[in-house]
Each structure stands twice: as structure tokens, then as C-alpha cells.
Amino acid sequence: MARVSFTPNLDRHVHCPSETVPGANLRAVLESYFALHPALRSYLLDEQGALRKHVVIFVDGRQLADRGGLLDAVSDTSEVFVMQALSGG
């Protein structure tokens, strides 16, 4: 099962402990996580189910490629890391 972790500053806005959850792609992993922590869904996903612009996800150290479908492959040993996107100058 994939390990899902969050940057500590996200926990200030919504409780998001690290969890190990099943799923063959990122959407399935997130749905498994949301089953345990439903309040996080609206913080990460918009009304169409796409990743919100202020959120960045890395799967095994690579930035998520499919922000709309969330179909990037995830293995049983994958590390999924979620953080707020940084911007500014």
C-alpha cells in the first residue's frame, strides 16, 4: 500500500496525518485516504475532481503529471507527498 504524507503547514488548515492506503493510481489512493479523512477532499480537489491549483503532489519524487484525471501510477511501495504550491517572487 502507498504511503501518503503531507507537508506540516497543511495540517494548520485541515488535519492530515500520514497514512498507508491502497490504490493502483493516484485517484484511487486519494479516494482511500478521503475515506479515512473526508474533510481533506475539498481542500485538495475542486468541484470537477481535479487537483486544486495551490496543491502539488509528488509520487516517488516525481511531480504529478495528470492534474485532472489523477491517473499517475502508484505501486504498493510508492511514497505520495502532498504540499501547497509556492509562488511569488
PyMOL Python script that loads the backbone (N, CA, C, O; Angstrom):
from pymol import cmd

cmd.read_pdbstr("""\
ATOM      1  N   MET A   1       0.838  -1.185   0.000  1.00  0.00           N
ATOM      2  CA  MET A   1       0.000   0.000   0.000  1.00  0.00           C
ATOM      3  C   MET A   1       0.884   1.250   0.000  1.00  0.00           C
ATOM      4  O   MET A   1       1.963   1.254   0.592  1.00  0.00           O
ATOM      5  N   ALA A   2       0.429   2.284  -0.653  1.00  0.00           N
ATOM      6  CA  ALA A   2       1.187   3.529  -0.781  1.00  0.00           C
ATOM      7  C   ALA A   2       1.130   4.331   0.513  1.00  0.00           C
ATOM      8  O   ALA A   2       0.125   4.328   1.224  1.00  0.00           O
ATOM      9  N   ARG A   3       2.218   5.009   0.799  1.00  0.00           N
ATOM     10  CA  ARG A   3       2.301   5.891   1.974  1.00  0.00           C
ATOM     11  C   ARG A   3       2.005   7.313   1.519  1.00  0.00           C
ATOM     12  O   ARG A   3       2.692   7.833   0.639  1.00  0.00           O
ATOM     13  N   VAL A   4       0.991   7.951   2.105  1.00  0.00           N
ATOM     14  CA  VAL A   4       0.603   9.323   1.776  1.00  0.00           C
ATOM     15  C   VAL A   4       1.009  10.221   2.935  1.00  0.00           C
ATOM     16  O   VAL A   4       0.612   9.995   4.078  1.00  0.00           O
ATOM     17  N   SER A   5       1.812  11.253   2.626  1.00  0.00           N
ATOM     18  CA  SER A   5       2.292  12.192   3.637  1.00  0.00           C
ATOM     19  C   SER A   5       2.029  13.615   3.170  1.00  0.00           C
ATOM     20  O   SER A   5       1.881  13.879   1.977  1.00  0.00           O
ATOM     21  N   PHE A   6       1.974  14.515   4.124  1.00  0.00           N
ATOM     22  CA  PHE A   6       1.666  15.914   3.846  1.00  0.00           C
ATOM     23  C   PHE A   6       2.693  16.823   4.499  1.00  0.00           C
ATOM     24  O   PHE A   6       3.261  16.497   5.542  1.00  0.00           O
ATOM     25  N   THR A   7       2.922  17.967   3.869  1.00  0.00           N
ATOM     26  CA  THR A   7       3.794  18.947   4.479  1.00  0.00           C
ATOM     27  C   THR A   7       3.142  19.452   5.771  1.00  0.00           C
ATOM     28  O   THR A   7       1.921  19.601   5.815  1.00  0.00           O
ATOM     29  N   PRO A   8       3.919  19.717   6.814  1.00  0.00           N
ATOM     30  CA  PRO A   8       3.335  20.108   8.101  1.00  0.00           C
ATOM     31  C   PRO A   8       2.449  21.357   8.042  1.00  0.00           C
ATOM     32  O   PRO A   8       1.503  21.472   8.821  1.00  0.00           O
ATOM     33  N   ASN A   9       2.739  22.292   7.135  1.00  0.00           N
ATOM     34  CA  ASN A   9       1.916  23.506   7.120  1.00  0.00           C
ATOM     35  C   ASN A   9       0.486  23.243   6.642  1.00  0.00           C
ATOM     36  O   ASN A   9      -0.397  24.050   6.933  1.00  0.00           O
ATOM     37  N   LEU A  10       0.225  22.159   5.928  1.00  0.00           N
ATOM     38  CA  LEU A  10      -1.153  21.817   5.547  1.00  0.00           C
ATOM     39  C   LEU A  10      -1.980  21.438   6.769  1.00  0.00           C
ATOM     40  O   LEU A  10      -3.186  21.681   6.807  1.00  0.00           O
ATOM     41  N   ASP A  11      -1.335  20.847   7.762  1.00  0.00           N
ATOM     42  CA  ASP A  11      -2.045  20.406   8.966  1.00  0.00           C
ATOM     43  C   ASP A  11      -2.606  21.598   9.743  1.00  0.00           C
ATOM     44  O   ASP A  11      -3.500  21.423  10.571  1.00  0.00           O
ATOM     45  N   ARG A  12      -2.101  22.797   9.494  1.00  0.00           N
ATOM     46  CA  ARG A  12      -2.659  24.004  10.135  1.00  0.00           C
ATOM     47  C   ARG A  12      -4.070  24.283   9.647  1.00  0.00           C
ATOM     48  O   ARG A  12      -4.878  24.861  10.375  1.00  0.00           O
ATOM     49  N   HIS A  13      -4.374  23.873   8.413  1.00  0.00           N
ATOM     50  CA  HIS A  13      -5.665  24.174   7.803  1.00  0.00           C
ATOM     51  C   HIS A  13      -6.658  23.022   7.928  1.00  0.00           C
ATOM     52  O   HIS A  13      -7.854  23.239   8.121  1.00  0.00           O
ATOM     53  N   VAL A  14      -6.155  21.810   7.816  1.00  0.00           N
ATOM     54  CA  VAL A  14      -7.020  20.625   7.913  1.00  0.00           C
ATOM     55  C   VAL A  14      -6.165  19.454   8.404  1.00  0.00           C
ATOM     56  O   VAL A  14      -5.028  19.276   7.968  1.00  0.00           O
ATOM     57  N   HIS A  15      -6.726  18.664   9.311  1.00  0.00           N
ATOM     58  CA  HIS A  15      -5.984  17.536   9.879  1.00  0.00           C
ATOM     59  C   HIS A  15      -5.666  16.523   8.781  1.00  0.00           C
ATOM     60  O   HIS A  15      -6.567  16.024   8.107  1.00  0.00           O
ATOM     61  N   CYS A  16      -4.375  16.223   8.608  1.00  0.00           N
ATOM     62  CA  CYS A  16      -3.975  15.311   7.519  1.00  0.00           C
ATOM     63  C   CYS A  16      -2.774  14.463   7.953  1.00  0.00           C
ATOM     64  O   CYS A  16      -1.649  14.715   7.521  1.00  0.00           O
ATOM     65  N   PRO A  17      -3.007  13.471   8.797  1.00  0.00           N
ATOM     66  CA  PRO A  17      -1.916  12.597   9.223  1.00  0.00           C
ATOM     67  C   PRO A  17      -1.443  11.700   8.082  1.00  0.00           C
ATOM     68  O   PRO A  17      -2.195  11.426   7.147  1.00  0.00           O
ATOM     69  N   SER A  18      -0.221  11.256   8.161  1.00  0.00           N
ATOM     70  CA  SER A  18       0.287  10.284   7.186  1.00  0.00           C
ATOM     71  C   SER A  18      -0.468   8.979   7.354  1.00  0.00           C
ATOM     72  O   SER A  18      -0.781   8.563   8.470  1.00  0.00           O
ATOM     73  N   GLU A  19      -0.755   8.340   6.228  1.00  0.00           N
ATOM     74  CA  GLU A  19      -1.482   7.064   6.236  1.00  0.00           C
ATOM     75  C   GLU A  19      -0.933   6.174   5.138  1.00  0.00           C
ATOM     76  O   GLU A  19      -0.385   6.664   4.150  1.00  0.00           O
ATOM     77  N   THR A  20      -1.077   4.881   5.303  1.00  0.00           N
ATOM     78  CA  THR A  20      -0.769   3.903   4.265  1.00  0.00           C
ATOM     79  C   THR A  20      -2.105   3.391   3.746  1.00  0.00           C
ATOM     80  O   THR A  20      -2.906   2.838   4.499  1.00  0.00           O
ATOM     81  N   VAL A  21      -2.339   3.585   2.432  1.00  0.00           N
ATOM     82  CA  VAL A  21      -3.641   3.247   1.843  1.00  0.00           C
ATOM     83  C   VAL A  21      -3.457   2.521   0.509  1.00  0.00           C
ATOM     84  O   VAL A  21      -2.412   2.661  -0.127  1.00  0.00           O
ATOM     85  N   PRO A  22      -4.464   1.741   0.074  1.00  0.00           N
ATOM     86  CA  PRO A  22      -4.367   1.025  -1.201  1.00  0.00           C
ATOM     87  C   PRO A  22      -4.741   1.907  -2.391  1.00  0.00           C
ATOM     88  O   PRO A  22      -5.391   2.942  -2.244  1.00  0.00           O
ATOM     89  N   GLY A  23      -4.309   1.462  -3.580  1.00  0.00           N
ATOM     90  CA  GLY A  23      -4.691   2.117  -4.824  1.00  0.00           C
ATOM     91  C   GLY A  23      -3.651   1.903  -5.905  1.00  0.00           C
ATOM     92  O   GLY A  23      -2.451   1.925  -5.631  1.00  0.00           O
ATOM     93  N   ALA A  24      -4.109   1.695  -7.149  1.00  0.00           N
ATOM     94  CA  ALA A  24      -3.197   1.456  -8.268  1.00  0.00           C
ATOM     95  C   ALA A  24      -2.814   2.739  -8.986  1.00  0.00           C
ATOM     96  O   ALA A  24      -1.834   2.765  -9.730  1.00  0.00           O
ATOM     97  N   ASN A  25      -3.588   3.819  -8.768  1.00  0.00           N
ATOM     98  CA  ASN A  25      -3.236   5.122  -9.337  1.00  0.00           C
ATOM     99  C   ASN A  25      -3.520   6.189  -8.275  1.00  0.00           C
ATOM    100  O   ASN A  25      -4.095   5.898  -7.226  1.00  0.00           O
ATOM    101  N   LEU A  26      -3.114   7.404  -8.559  1.00  0.00           N
ATOM    102  CA  LEU A  26      -3.227   8.449  -7.546  1.00  0.00           C
ATOM    103  C   LEU A  26      -4.675   8.696  -7.143  1.00  0.00           C
ATOM    104  O   LEU A  26      -4.955   8.888  -5.960  1.00  0.00           O
ATOM    105  N   ARG A  27      -5.599   8.695  -8.095  1.00  0.00           N
ATOM    106  CA  ARG A  27      -7.006   8.924  -7.737  1.00  0.00           C
ATOM    107  C   ARG A  27      -7.487   7.870  -6.736  1.00  0.00           C
ATOM    108  O   ARG A  27      -8.138   8.212  -5.749  1.00  0.00           O
ATOM    109  N   ALA A  28      -7.175   6.602  -6.979  1.00  0.00           N
ATOM    110  CA  ALA A  28      -7.597   5.525  -6.076  1.00  0.00           C
ATOM    111  C   ALA A  28      -6.963   5.683  -4.700  1.00  0.00           C
ATOM    112  O   ALA A  28      -7.617   5.454  -3.683  1.00  0.00           O
ATOM    113  N   VAL A  29      -5.693   6.071  -4.667  1.00  0.00           N
ATOM    114  CA  VAL A  29      -5.013   6.294  -3.384  1.00  0.00           C
ATOM    115  C   VAL A  29      -5.682   7.437  -2.629  1.00  0.00           C
ATOM    116  O   VAL A  29      -5.950   7.321  -1.433  1.00  0.00           O
ATOM    117  N   LEU A  30      -5.952   8.538  -3.324  1.00  0.00           N
ATOM    118  CA  LEU A  30      -6.601   9.679  -2.661  1.00  0.00           C
ATOM    119  C   LEU A  30      -8.005   9.308  -2.179  1.00  0.00           C
ATOM    120  O   LEU A  30      -8.401   9.704  -1.083  1.00  0.00           O
ATOM    121  N   GLU A  31      -8.756   8.561  -2.972  1.00  0.00           N
ATOM    122  CA  GLU A  31     -10.093   8.153  -2.539  1.00  0.00           C
ATOM    123  C   GLU A  31     -10.012   7.286  -1.276  1.00  0.00           C
ATOM    124  O   GLU A  31     -10.848   7.417  -0.382  1.00  0.00           O
ATOM    125  N   SER A  32      -9.019   6.412  -1.201  1.00  0.00           N
ATOM    126  CA  SER A  32      -8.819   5.608   0.006  1.00  0.00           C
ATOM    127  C   SER A  32      -8.487   6.503   1.197  1.00  0.00           C
ATOM    128  O   SER A  32      -8.969   6.281   2.307  1.00  0.00           O
ATOM    129  N   TYR A  33      -7.661   7.515   0.951  1.00  0.00           N
ATOM    130  CA  TYR A  33      -7.312   8.446   2.028  1.00  0.00           C
ATOM    131  C   TYR A  33      -8.533   9.258   2.457  1.00  0.00           C
ATOM    132  O   TYR A  33      -8.766   9.441   3.652  1.00  0.00           O
ATOM    133  N   PHE A  34      -9.320   9.748   1.483  1.00  0.00           N
ATOM    134  CA  PHE A  34     -10.505  10.547   1.806  1.00  0.00           C
ATOM    135  C   PHE A  34     -11.542   9.737   2.582  1.00  0.00           C
ATOM    136  O   PHE A  34     -12.311  10.308   3.355  1.00  0.00           O
ATOM    137  N   ALA A  35     -11.576   8.421   2.391  1.00  0.00           N
ATOM    138  CA  ALA A  35     -12.490   7.580   3.167  1.00  0.00           C
ATOM    139  C   ALA A  35     -12.153   7.659   4.654  1.00  0.00           C
ATOM    140  O   ALA A  35     -13.036   7.539   5.503  1.00  0.00           O
ATOM    141  N   LEU A  36     -10.873   7.861   4.965  1.00  0.00           N
ATOM    142  CA  LEU A  36     -10.425   7.991   6.356  1.00  0.00           C
ATOM    143  C   LEU A  36     -10.501   9.428   6.856  1.00  0.00           C
ATOM    144  O   LEU A  36     -10.742   9.669   8.039  1.00  0.00           O
ATOM    145  N   HIS A  37     -10.291  10.391   5.939  1.00  0.00           N
ATOM    146  CA  HIS A  37     -10.224  11.811   6.297  1.00  0.00           C
ATOM    147  C   HIS A  37     -11.006  12.640   5.275  1.00  0.00           C
ATOM    148  O   HIS A  37     -10.404  13.325   4.448  1.00  0.00           O
ATOM    149  N   PRO A  38     -12.343  12.585   5.325  1.00  0.00           N
ATOM    150  CA  PRO A  38     -13.168  13.224   4.290  1.00  0.00           C
ATOM    151  C   PRO A  38     -13.017  14.744   4.208  1.00  0.00           C
ATOM    152  O   PRO A  38     -13.241  15.308   3.137  1.00  0.00           O
ATOM    153  N   ALA A  39     -12.655  15.413   5.264  1.00  0.00           N
ATOM    154  CA  ALA A  39     -12.536  16.876   5.244  1.00  0.00           C
ATOM    155  C   ALA A  39     -11.440  17.354   4.300  1.00  0.00           C
ATOM    156  O   ALA A  39     -11.471  18.502   3.856  1.00  0.00           O
ATOM    157  N   LEU A  40     -10.484  16.505   3.989  1.00  0.00           N
ATOM    158  CA  LEU A  40      -9.371  16.910   3.137  1.00  0.00           C
ATOM    159  C   LEU A  40      -9.752  16.978   1.657  1.00  0.00           C
ATOM    160  O   LEU A  40      -9.096  17.682   0.889  1.00  0.00           O
ATOM    161  N   ARG A  41     -10.802  16.259   1.243  1.00  0.00           N
ATOM    162  CA  ARG A  41     -11.187  16.199  -0.170  1.00  0.00           C
ATOM    163  C   ARG A  41     -11.362  17.587  -0.778  1.00  0.00           C
ATOM    164  O   ARG A  41     -10.754  17.876  -1.808  1.00  0.00           O
ATOM    165  N   SER A  42     -12.159  18.437  -0.186  1.00  0.00           N
ATOM    166  CA  SER A  42     -12.441  19.750  -0.785  1.00  0.00           C
ATOM    167  C   SER A  42     -11.233  20.682  -0.718  1.00  0.00           C
ATOM    168  O   SER A  42     -11.164  21.660  -1.461  1.00  0.00           O
ATOM    169  N   TYR A  43     -10.304  20.391   0.146  1.00  0.00           N
ATOM    170  CA  TYR A  43      -9.089  21.204   0.202  1.00  0.00           C
ATOM    171  C   TYR A  43      -8.151  20.851  -0.949  1.00  0.00           C
ATOM    172  O   TYR A  43      -7.468  21.730  -1.474  1.00  0.00           O
ATOM    173  N   LEU A  44      -8.106  19.577  -1.352  1.00  0.00           N
ATOM    174  CA  LEU A  44      -7.200  19.137  -2.415  1.00  0.00           C
ATOM    175  C   LEU A  44      -7.823  19.163  -3.801  1.00  0.00           C
ATOM    176  O   LEU A  44      -7.143  19.483  -4.776  1.00  0.00           O
ATOM    177  N   LEU A  45      -9.112  18.831  -3.905  1.00  0.00           N
ATOM    178  CA  LEU A  45      -9.759  18.692  -5.206  1.00  0.00           C
ATOM    179  C   LEU A  45     -10.821  19.763  -5.417  1.00  0.00           C
ATOM    180  O   LEU A  45     -11.500  20.171  -4.475  1.00  0.00           O
ATOM    181  N   ASP A  46     -10.960  20.220  -6.676  1.00  0.00           N
ATOM    182  CA  ASP A  46     -12.010  21.180  -6.992  1.00  0.00           C
ATOM    183  C   ASP A  46     -13.326  20.451  -7.265  1.00  0.00           C
ATOM    184  O   ASP A  46     -13.414  19.237  -7.083  1.00  0.00           O
ATOM    185  N   GLU A  47     -14.346  21.191  -7.700  1.00  0.00           N
ATOM    186  CA  GLU A  47     -15.679  20.634  -7.914  1.00  0.00           C
ATOM    187  C   GLU A  47     -15.716  19.591  -9.030  1.00  0.00           C
ATOM    188  O   GLU A  47     -16.610  18.745  -9.052  1.00  0.00           O
ATOM    189  N   GLN A  48     -14.748  19.640  -9.966  1.00  0.00           N
ATOM    190  CA  GLN A  48     -14.677  18.653 -11.048  1.00  0.00           C
ATOM    191  C   GLN A  48     -13.791  17.463 -10.695  1.00  0.00           C
ATOM    192  O   GLN A  48     -13.621  16.560 -11.513  1.00  0.00           O
ATOM    193  N   GLY A  49     -13.235  17.450  -9.511  1.00  0.00           N
ATOM    194  CA  GLY A  49     -12.378  16.350  -9.084  1.00  0.00           C
ATOM    195  C   GLY A  49     -10.926  16.490  -9.494  1.00  0.00           C
ATOM    196  O   GLY A  49     -10.144  15.555  -9.322  1.00  0.00           O
ATOM    197  N   ALA A  50     -10.550  17.644 -10.034  1.00  0.00           N
ATOM    198  CA  ALA A  50      -9.155  17.898 -10.413  1.00  0.00           C
ATOM    199  C   ALA A  50      -8.402  18.486  -9.220  1.00  0.00           C
ATOM    200  O   ALA A  50      -8.999  19.055  -8.306  1.00  0.00           O
ATOM    201  N   LEU A  51      -7.106  18.339  -9.250  1.00  0.00           N
ATOM    202  CA  LEU A  51      -6.267  18.883  -8.194  1.00  0.00           C
ATOM    203  C   LEU A  51      -6.330  20.408  -8.213  1.00  0.00           C
ATOM    204  O   LEU A  51      -6.202  21.021  -9.273  1.00  0.00           O
ATOM    205  N   ARG A  52      -6.525  21.014  -7.061  1.00  0.00           N
ATOM    206  CA  ARG A  52      -6.584  22.480  -6.977  1.00  0.00           C
ATOM    207  C   ARG A  52      -5.229  23.074  -7.347  1.00  0.00           C
ATOM    208  O   ARG A  52      -4.190  22.436  -7.182  1.00  0.00           O
ATOM    209  N   LYS A  53      -5.258  24.308  -7.852  1.00  0.00           N
ATOM    210  CA  LYS A  53      -4.039  24.967  -8.337  1.00  0.00           C
ATOM    211  C   LYS A  53      -3.010  25.195  -7.248  1.00  0.00           C
ATOM    212  O   LYS A  53      -1.815  25.230  -7.541  1.00  0.00           O
ATOM    213  N   HIS A  54      -3.429  25.351  -6.005  1.00  0.00           N
ATOM    214  CA  HIS A  54      -2.491  25.634  -4.918  1.00  0.00           C
ATOM    215  C   HIS A  54      -1.890  24.366  -4.297  1.00  0.00           C
ATOM    216  O   HIS A  54      -1.198  24.446  -3.282  1.00  0.00           O
ATOM    217  N   VAL A  55      -2.147  23.207  -4.892  1.00  0.00           N
ATOM    218  CA  VAL A  55      -1.661  21.934  -4.350  1.00  0.00           C
ATOM    219  C   VAL A  55      -0.727  21.273  -5.367  1.00  0.00           C
ATOM    220  O   VAL A  55      -0.993  21.276  -6.569  1.00  0.00           O
ATOM    221  N   VAL A  56       0.362  20.711  -4.864  1.00  0.00           N
ATOM    222  CA  VAL A  56       1.313  19.963  -5.687  1.00  0.00           C
ATOM    223  C   VAL A  56       1.480  18.584  -5.056  1.00  0.00           C
ATOM    224  O   VAL A  56       1.597  18.465  -3.836  1.00  0.00           O
ATOM    225  N   ILE A  57       1.490  17.547  -5.884  1.00  0.00           N
ATOM    226  CA  ILE A  57       1.674  16.179  -5.386  1.00  0.00           C
ATOM    227  C   ILE A  57       2.860  15.550  -6.102  1.00  0.00           C
ATOM    228  O   ILE A  57       3.023  15.687  -7.315  1.00  0.00           O
ATOM    229  N   PHE A  58       3.682  14.858  -5.324  1.00  0.00           N
ATOM    230  CA  PHE A  58       4.810  14.096  -5.853  1.00  0.00           C
ATOM    231  C   PHE A  58       4.571  12.625  -5.571  1.00  0.00           C
ATOM    232  O   PHE A  58       4.199  12.248  -4.460  1.00  0.00           O
ATOM    233  N   VAL A  59       4.789  11.789  -6.593  1.00  0.00           N
ATOM    234  CA  VAL A  59       4.707  10.338  -6.444  1.00  0.00           C
ATOM    235  C   VAL A  59       6.104   9.796  -6.684  1.00  0.00           C
ATOM    236  O   VAL A  59       6.642   9.916  -7.784  1.00  0.00           O
ATOM    237  N   ASP A  60       6.686   9.204  -5.663  1.00  0.00           N
ATOM    238  CA  ASP A  60       8.045   8.673  -5.735  1.00  0.00           C
ATOM    239  C   ASP A  60       9.038   9.728  -6.238  1.00  0.00           C
ATOM    240  O   ASP A  60       9.916   9.433  -7.050  1.00  0.00           O
ATOM    241  N   GLY A  61       8.884  10.947  -5.748  1.00  0.00           N
ATOM    242  CA  GLY A  61       9.814  12.025  -6.067  1.00  0.00           C
ATOM    243  C   GLY A  61       9.566  12.740  -7.376  1.00  0.00           C
ATOM    244  O   GLY A  61      10.287  13.681  -7.709  1.00  0.00           O
ATOM    245  N   ARG A  62       8.550  12.311  -8.137  1.00  0.00           N
ATOM    246  CA  ARG A  62       8.225  12.961  -9.418  1.00  0.00           C
ATOM    247  C   ARG A  62       6.918  13.717  -9.283  1.00  0.00           C
ATOM    248  O   ARG A  62       5.946  13.211  -8.723  1.00  0.00           O
ATOM    249  N   GLN A  63       6.908  14.955  -9.811  1.00  0.00           N
ATOM    250  CA  GLN A  63       5.704  15.759  -9.727  1.00  0.00           C
ATOM    251  C   GLN A  63       4.583  15.134 -10.556  1.00  0.00           C
ATOM    252  O   GLN A  63       4.811  14.644 -11.661  1.00  0.00           O
ATOM    253  N   LEU A  64       3.398  15.159 -10.018  1.00  0.00           N
ATOM    254  CA  LEU A  64       2.210  14.630 -10.678  1.00  0.00           C
ATOM    255  C   LEU A  64       2.079  15.178 -12.089  1.00  0.00           C
ATOM    256  O   LEU A  64       2.201  16.385 -12.297  1.00  0.00           O
ATOM    257  N   ALA A  65       1.834  14.308 -13.060  1.00  0.00           N
ATOM    258  CA  ALA A  65       1.686  14.727 -14.454  1.00  0.00           C
ATOM    259  C   ALA A  65       0.219  14.985 -14.817  1.00  0.00           C
ATOM    260  O   ALA A  65      -0.067  15.902 -15.586  1.00  0.00           O
ATOM    261  N   ASP A  66      -0.698  14.203 -14.285  1.00  0.00           N
ATOM    262  CA  ASP A  66      -2.115  14.275 -14.655  1.00  0.00           C
ATOM    263  C   ASP A  66      -2.919  14.942 -13.540  1.00  0.00           C
ATOM    264  O   ASP A  66      -3.462  14.260 -12.671  1.00  0.00           O
ATOM    265  N   ARG A  67      -2.994  16.270 -13.564  1.00  0.00           N
ATOM    266  CA  ARG A  67      -3.685  17.018 -12.514  1.00  0.00           C
ATOM    267  C   ARG A  67      -5.209  16.890 -12.601  1.00  0.00           C
ATOM    268  O   ARG A  67      -5.903  17.117 -11.610  1.00  0.00           O
ATOM    269  N   GLY A  68      -5.730  16.532 -13.765  1.00  0.00           N
ATOM    270  CA  GLY A  68      -7.177  16.412 -13.932  1.00  0.00           C
ATOM    271  C   GLY A  68      -7.695  15.030 -13.592  1.00  0.00           C
ATOM    272  O   GLY A  68      -8.592  14.884 -12.762  1.00  0.00           O
ATOM    273  N   GLY A  69      -7.135  14.015 -14.230  1.00  0.00           N
ATOM    274  CA  GLY A  69      -7.591  12.642 -14.019  1.00  0.00           C
ATOM    275  C   GLY A  69      -6.963  11.965 -12.824  1.00  0.00           C
ATOM    276  O   GLY A  69      -7.529  11.023 -12.268  1.00  0.00           O
ATOM    277  N   LEU A  70      -5.784  12.443 -12.421  1.00  0.00           N
ATOM    278  CA  LEU A  70      -5.038  11.859 -11.296  1.00  0.00           C
ATOM    279  C   LEU A  70      -4.758  10.377 -11.528  1.00  0.00           C
ATOM    280  O   LEU A  70      -4.861   9.563 -10.611  1.00  0.00           O
ATOM    281  N   LEU A  71      -4.405  10.039 -12.765  1.00  0.00           N
ATOM    282  CA  LEU A  71      -4.216   8.641 -13.133  1.00  0.00           C
ATOM    283  C   LEU A  71      -2.753   8.191 -13.118  1.00  0.00           C
ATOM    284  O   LEU A  71      -2.447   7.104 -13.608  1.00  0.00           O
ATOM    285  N   ASP A  72      -1.847   8.996 -12.572  1.00  0.00           N
ATOM    286  CA  ASP A  72      -0.451   8.574 -12.448  1.00  0.00           C
ATOM    287  C   ASP A  72      -0.399   7.263 -11.656  1.00  0.00           C
ATOM    288  O   ASP A  72      -1.080   7.112 -10.642  1.00  0.00           O
ATOM    289  N   ALA A  73       0.413   6.328 -12.132  1.00  0.00           N
ATOM    290  CA  ALA A  73       0.525   5.018 -11.486  1.00  0.00           C
ATOM    291  C   ALA A  73       1.137   5.131 -10.096  1.00  0.00           C
ATOM    292  O   ALA A  73       2.014   5.958  -9.848  1.00  0.00           O
ATOM    293  N   VAL A  74       0.657   4.288  -9.205  1.00  0.00           N
ATOM    294  CA  VAL A  74       1.151   4.205  -7.832  1.00  0.00           C
ATOM    295  C   VAL A  74       1.329   2.728  -7.515  1.00  0.00           C
ATOM    296  O   VAL A  74       0.446   1.918  -7.797  1.00  0.00           O
ATOM    297  N   SER A  75       2.468   2.377  -6.932  1.00  0.00           N
ATOM    298  CA  SER A  75       2.715   0.977  -6.567  1.00  0.00           C
ATOM    299  C   SER A  75       2.511   0.791  -5.064  1.00  0.00           C
ATOM    300  O   SER A  75       2.276   1.749  -4.327  1.00  0.00           O
ATOM    301  N   ASP A  76       2.607  -0.458  -4.632  1.00  0.00           N
ATOM    302  CA  ASP A  76       2.458  -0.751  -3.204  1.00  0.00           C
ATOM    303  C   ASP A  76       3.571  -0.147  -2.355  1.00  0.00           C
ATOM    304  O   ASP A  76       3.416   0.004  -1.143  1.00  0.00           O
ATOM    305  N   THR A  77       4.693   0.201  -2.987  1.00  0.00           N
ATOM    306  CA  THR A  77       5.816   0.775  -2.235  1.00  0.00           C
ATOM    307  C   THR A  77       5.963   2.279  -2.495  1.00  0.00           C
ATOM    308  O   THR A  77       6.955   2.880  -2.082  1.00  0.00           O
ATOM    309  N   SER A  78       4.997   2.886  -3.168  1.00  0.00           N
ATOM    310  CA  SER A  78       5.106   4.303  -3.518  1.00  0.00           C
ATOM    311  C   SER A  78       4.984   5.217  -2.303  1.00  0.00           C
ATOM    312  O   SER A  78       4.306   4.913  -1.322  1.00  0.00           O
ATOM    313  N   GLU A  79       5.672   6.348  -2.417  1.00  0.00           N
ATOM    314  CA  GLU A  79       5.573   7.439  -1.451  1.00  0.00           C
ATOM    315  C   GLU A  79       4.859   8.578  -2.168  1.00  0.00           C
ATOM    316  O   GLU A  79       5.325   9.054  -3.204  1.00  0.00           O
ATOM    317  N   VAL A  80       3.739   9.011  -1.624  1.00  0.00           N
ATOM    318  CA  VAL A  80       2.975  10.132  -2.181  1.00  0.00           C
ATOM    319  C   VAL A  80       3.112  11.288  -1.201  1.00  0.00           C
ATOM    320  O   VAL A  80       2.796  11.153  -0.019  1.00  0.00           O
ATOM    321  N   PHE A  81       3.587  12.428  -1.701  1.00  0.00           N
ATOM    322  CA  PHE A  81       3.800  13.594  -0.853  1.00  0.00           C
ATOM    323  C   PHE A  81       2.975  14.762  -1.372  1.00  0.00           C
ATOM    324  O   PHE A  81       3.064  15.114  -2.548  1.00  0.00           O
ATOM    325  N   VAL A  82       2.184  15.353  -0.509  1.00  0.00           N
ATOM    326  CA  VAL A  82       1.278  16.452  -0.880  1.00  0.00           C
ATOM    327  C   VAL A  82       1.729  17.717  -0.191  1.00  0.00           C
ATOM    328  O   VAL A  82       2.014  17.727   1.007  1.00  0.00           O
ATOM    329  N   MET A  83       1.792  18.799  -0.978  1.00  0.00           N
ATOM    330  CA  MET A  83       2.195  20.083  -0.398  1.00  0.00           C
ATOM    331  C   MET A  83       1.477  21.220  -1.093  1.00  0.00           C
ATOM    332  O   MET A  83       0.907  21.041  -2.169  1.00  0.00           O
ATOM    333  N   GLN A  84       1.506  22.386  -0.477  1.00  0.00           N
ATOM    334  CA  GLN A  84       0.971  23.584  -1.100  1.00  0.00           C
ATOM    335  C   GLN A  84       1.957  24.066  -2.125  1.00  0.00           C
ATOM    336  O   GLN A  84       3.167  24.031  -1.905  1.00  0.00           O
ATOM    337  N   ALA A  85       1.434  24.522  -3.264  1.00  0.00           N
ATOM    338  CA  ALA A  85       2.303  25.108  -4.287  1.00  0.00           C
ATOM    339  C   ALA A  85       2.839  26.442  -3.802  1.00  0.00           C
ATOM    340  O   ALA A  85       2.130  27.187  -3.126  1.00  0.00           O
ATOM    341  N   LEU A  86       4.075  26.749  -4.139  1.00  0.00           N
ATOM    342  CA  LEU A  86       4.688  28.012  -3.764  1.00  0.00           C
ATOM    343  C   LEU A  86       4.717  28.942  -4.961  1.00  0.00           C
ATOM    344  O   LEU A  86       4.959  28.506  -6.086  1.00  0.00           O
ATOM    345  N   SER A  87       4.473  30.203  -4.724  1.00  0.00           N
ATOM    346  CA  SER A  87       4.541  31.185  -5.795  1.00  0.00           C
ATOM    347  C   SER A  87       5.021  32.509  -5.217  1.00  0.00           C
ATOM    348  O   SER A  87       5.146  32.667  -4.003  1.00  0.00           O
ATOM    349  N   GLY A  88       5.277  33.419  -6.075  1.00  0.00           N
ATOM    350  CA  GLY A  88       5.724  34.730  -5.624  1.00  0.00           C
ATOM    351  C   GLY A  88       7.118  35.019  -6.110  1.00  0.00           C
ATOM    352  O   GLY A  88       7.706  34.230  -6.849  1.00  0.00           O
ATOM    353  N   GLY A  89       7.643  36.139  -5.701  1.00  0.00           N
ATOM    354  CA  GLY A  89       8.960  36.491  -6.206  1.00  0.00           C
ATOM    355  C   GLY A  89       9.790  37.224  -5.235  1.00  0.00           C
ATOM    356  O   GLY A  89      10.928  37.580  -5.541  1.00  0.00           O
TER     357      GLY A  89
END
""", "prot")
cmd.dss("prot")
cmd.show_as("cartoon", "prot")
cmd.util.cbc("prot")
cmd.orient("prot")
